[in-house]
Amino acid sequence: MAARGSWWRFGLLLLLLTGCTASSGELGLTAGVLAPCPPSPNCVCSEDPEAAGYVAPLIFSGEPAAAWTEIQSCINALGGEVRKVEENYLWATFESDLFHFVDDLELRLSAAKQRIQVRSAARVGYWDLGVNADRVEALRKMFAQRER
């Protein structure tokens, strides 16, 4: 009987994560900035300080090209796969181990301000259990250590 209750809770959690689908939005830059997050709590972004999913941009002090190369190295070290790199835009994906959910990470290089704007969002599901926010903070920490 206990197993039946566990499966019920597991099913409910899975429904919360995937059943109520909320698209993370379009990829790429729109009017030169990253897309805002949807109203669901499965996305973080540094482009809109007033949004619920706001995170600070990444800051660098060296040459923009070196920072852009280093952030790609950090993404790979965290298990991400860089899919597209342009002069000031990067798209990478991360896949969860257990259910193989895919999250999209987008970065926008703001060379003049020595900032890298960031957006990380789940492709499906309503709530991501804070995974995207945690990923951005892990990326921030690794990038800051390597930037020194």
N, C-alpha and C positions, 0 to 999 in steps of 0.2 A: 504493500500500500504506500509506503514511503517513496518508492521509486516513481509511482504514478504522480504524486504531488510534486516531485522534483521536475518531472517532464512538463507538467503544467506551467510551473514557474519559468522553466527554460523557454517554452513556447511563447509565453507572454513577453519575456525579454526579447526574443527574436522578433516578435511582432512590433514591439516598440522600435527596434533598430531598423527593421526593413519593411514592415507592413505598411506603415504610413509613409509613403514615399514623398520626399521633398527634394526636388532637383537642386543641385548645388549651383546651378546657373551655367551660363555659357563660359567657355574658356577663352582666354585672350584678353587683349586690352580693348576697352571701349572708351573712345574720346581720350586715349592716352593713360587711362587708369585701369586697375583691376576691378572686376565686377563686385558690387556689394554682396553681402551674404543674404541668403533668404531668411525669412523670419524664424525658421526652425533652428534649434540649438545644435547644429552639426557643422558649423563653419566659423572660422575666425578670419579677420581681415584687418590690415593696418591702414587702409585707405579711407575709412569712415570712422573718425573718433567718437561719433555720437551713437554708433551701433552697439547693440548688446554684445556682439562677438568681436569687439575691438581688441587688437593686440598691437603693441608698439612695433614700428618697423625695425629692421636690423640696421645697425650703425657700423660704419667702417671708417678707418682713418687713412689708409694707404691709397694706392692707385686703384681706380675703379675696375680696371681690367683684371688686376690681381685679385681683388675682392670677388669679382664675378666668377673667376676660375676657382677660387677657394670655396665659395658657397656650393658649387657643383660637386666638389670633392666631399664636402660635408654631407650633402644629400646622399651620395653613394655610400658613405660610411654609415649612415643611419638606415640603410636598406632600401632607399628609394631608387627609382629608375628615371633618369633624365630623358624626357621624350622629345623636347624641342628647346633649342637655344637660339635666341636672336640677340641683337646688339643690346637691347634693354628689357627683354622678356624671356622667361624660362618657365617651362611646364614640366613637372615630374609627377610620377605616381608612386603610391605606397600601397601595398596589399597586405591585409591582415592575415596572420598565420592560420587561424582557426576556420573562419568562414570565407576567406578570400575576398572580403569587401575591398573595394578600391577607393582610395582617397586621392584627390587632385591637389597638388601643391603648385601654386603659381607665384612667381617673383617678378618684380619690376625694378630694374636698376634706375635709381635717380642719382646719376654720377655727380652732378653739380652740388647736391645736398648731402652727398656721402651717406645715402640711405638705400636700403633695399626694402621695398614695400613687399608685403607677404599676404597671401590668401591660401588657406588650407581648408578643404571642404570634403565631406563625404558625398559620394555620388548618389547613394540611396539611403533611405532611413530618415527618421525624424531626429533622433538623438544619437550622438556618437560616443557617449560616456566620457567626453572631454579628450578624446584621442587626438583630435586636430590641434587643440590648444597645447597639449603636452608635447606633440611633435614639434610645433613651432618653438616652444621653449627649449627643447633639446637641441634643435638646430641653432637657436640663438646662443646657447651656452657653448656648443662646439665651435661655432664660427668665431665667437669672441675669444676663445682660448687660442685658436689658430691665428687670429688676426694680430695678436701681440707681437 
